[in-house]
Amino acid sequence: MERTVIQSVGFRNVMEEGKVIGFQFKVRNPYYRGVYLSQIQTGYATVDGEDIGRNDIMWQIAGATYTWQEMLVSRNVHWNPLQLATIIVNKPGGLKQGYHDLRYSFTSTKSYMPPVLNVNNALKPDTTTNGGMTLPEFGATHHYRRLIIV
């Protein structure tokens, strides 16, 4: 597992019934304790400057796949810090061969943080709330990685 949240392994197009329906990438949990899926507040992705809304993003953890709405009520599924999650992005045709600039943001609530600091800072990369606080300690995790599809 790499230190960066967005991993270099697992970045590829996703096929279904012989058709490319999107792409996927893997992320590690940046929080040392792990979190339940209901604690994760998903953000939006940007690939090569194109915004991708969270309705087109699914999370796969421990072999099961979840939409962001399903994650909100998944109180029994725990994402361990030593476990990679696969992010599946619905993008018909996928991505072309070559380098791609990928941004993704998500956050998770922490039981020991005041509710005002548990606000979703991850709605869009490089966008902040809470008076501009984007420190990871307050839940905001914005990630960038340049990856290649071969």
C-alpha positions as CSV (number, residue, x, y, z in Angstrom):
1,M,0.0,0.0,0.0
2,E,1.4,3.4,-1.0
3,R,1.5,6.4,1.3
4,T,-0.6,8.6,-1.0
5,V,-4.4,8.1,-0.6
6,I,-4.9,7.6,-4.4
7,Q,-3.0,4.4,-5.2
8,S,-1.1,3.9,-8.5
9,V,-2.3,0.3,-8.8
10,G,-5.9,-0.5,-9.9
11,F,-6.3,2.5,-12.2
12,R,-8.0,1.1,-15.3
13,N,-11.2,1.1,-17.4
14,V,-14.1,-1.0,-16.3
15,M,-15.9,-3.3,-18.7
16,E,-19.3,-4.8,-18.5
17,E,-20.7,-7.1,-21.2
18,G,-17.8,-6.2,-23.5
19,K,-18.4,-2.5,-23.2
20,V,-16.3,0.1,-21.4
21,I,-18.7,1.7,-18.9
22,G,-16.2,3.8,-16.9
23,F,-13.0,3.6,-14.9
24,Q,-11.8,2.7,-11.5
25,F,-9.0,3.7,-9.0
26,K,-8.1,2.6,-5.5
27,V,-7.8,4.7,-2.4
28,R,-6.6,3.9,1.1
29,N,-8.2,5.1,4.3
30,P,-6.3,8.2,5.5
31,Y,-7.7,7.9,9.0
32,Y,-5.6,5.7,11.4
33,R,-8.7,4.2,13.2
34,G,-10.8,3.2,10.3
35,V,-14.4,4.3,9.8
36,Y,-17.9,2.9,9.2
37,L,-19.3,3.6,5.8
38,S,-22.0,5.8,7.3
39,Q,-19.2,8.1,8.5
40,I,-17.8,8.7,5.1
41,Q,-19.1,11.8,3.2
42,T,-18.2,11.3,-0.4
43,G,-17.2,14.1,-2.7
44,Y,-16.9,14.6,-6.4
45,A,-14.1,13.5,-8.7
46,T,-12.4,15.5,-11.5
47,V,-10.5,13.8,-14.2
48,D,-8.6,15.9,-16.7
49,G,-10.6,18.9,-15.6
50,E,-14.0,17.2,-16.2
51,D,-16.2,17.2,-13.1
52,I,-17.9,13.9,-12.1
53,G,-20.8,14.1,-9.7
54,R,-21.1,11.7,-6.8
55,N,-24.2,10.1,-8.4
56,D,-21.7,8.6,-10.9
57,I,-19.3,7.3,-8.3
58,M,-19.6,4.0,-6.4
59,W,-17.4,2.6,-3.6
60,Q,-16.4,-1.0,-3.5
61,I,-15.2,-2.3,-0.1
62,A,-14.7,-5.9,0.9
63,G,-16.3,-7.1,-2.3
64,A,-19.6,-5.2,-2.0
65,T,-20.4,-2.0,-4.0
66,Y,-22.2,1.0,-2.6
67,T,-23.6,4.3,-3.9
68,W,-23.1,7.3,-1.7
69,Q,-26.8,7.1,-0.5
70,E,-26.3,3.4,0.5
71,M,-23.1,4.4,2.4
72,L,-25.1,6.8,4.5
73,V,-27.1,4.0,6.1
74,S,-24.3,1.3,6.1
75,R,-23.6,1.3,9.8
76,N,-22.3,-2.2,10.1
77,V,-19.6,-2.1,7.3
78,H,-16.2,-1.0,8.6
79,W,-13.4,0.4,6.3
80,N,-10.2,-0.7,7.9
81,P,-7.1,1.5,7.5
82,L,-5.2,-1.5,5.9
83,Q,-7.9,-2.1,3.3
84,L,-8.1,-0.4,-0.1
85,A,-11.4,0.8,-1.4
86,T,-12.1,0.7,-5.2
87,I,-13.8,3.8,-6.5
88,I,-15.8,3.0,-9.7
89,V,-16.7,6.0,-11.9
90,N,-19.5,5.7,-14.4
91,K,-18.1,7.3,-17.6
92,P,-19.3,5.6,-20.8
93,G,-16.3,4.9,-23.0
94,G,-13.9,5.2,-20.1
95,L,-10.6,6.9,-20.4
96,K,-8.1,6.8,-23.3
97,Q,-4.6,5.4,-23.0
98,G,-2.2,7.8,-21.5
99,Y,-1.8,10.0,-18.5
100,H,-4.8,11.4,-16.6
101,D,-5.0,14.0,-13.9
102,L,-7.3,12.7,-11.2
103,R,-8.7,14.6,-8.2
104,Y,-10.9,13.1,-5.6
105,S,-12.1,14.3,-2.2
106,F,-14.0,12.7,0.6
107,T,-14.2,13.1,4.4
108,S,-15.4,11.2,7.4
109,T,-17.0,12.3,10.6
110,K,-15.1,11.8,13.9
111,S,-17.0,11.2,17.1
112,Y,-14.6,13.4,19.1
113,M,-14.9,16.4,16.8
114,P,-17.5,19.1,17.4
115,P,-20.4,18.9,14.9
116,V,-19.4,22.2,13.3
117,L,-16.1,20.6,12.3
118,N,-17.9,17.5,10.9
119,V,-19.3,19.5,8.0
120,N,-18.8,18.0,4.5
121,N,-15.8,19.8,3.1
122,A,-15.5,17.3,0.3
123,L,-18.4,18.4,-2.0
124,K,-15.9,19.7,-4.7
125,P,-12.2,19.5,-4.8
126,D,-10.5,22.8,-3.8
127,T,-13.7,24.1,-2.3
128,T,-13.9,24.8,1.4
129,T,-16.5,25.5,4.0
130,N,-16.1,26.2,7.7
131,G,-14.5,29.5,7.1
132,G,-11.8,28.1,4.9
133,M,-10.5,25.2,7.1
134,T,-9.3,22.3,4.9
135,L,-7.0,20.6,7.4
136,P,-7.1,16.8,7.4
137,E,-7.5,17.0,11.1
138,F,-10.9,18.5,10.5
139,G,-12.0,15.9,8.0
140,A,-11.2,17.5,4.7
141,T,-9.2,15.2,2.4
142,H,-8.5,16.5,-1.1
143,H,-6.3,14.3,-3.2
144,Y,-4.6,14.6,-6.6
145,R,-2.6,12.0,-8.6
146,R,-1.4,11.8,-12.2
147,L,-1.9,8.2,-13.3
148,I,-1.5,6.3,-16.6
149,I,-3.8,3.9,-18.3
150,V,-1.8,1.6,-20.6
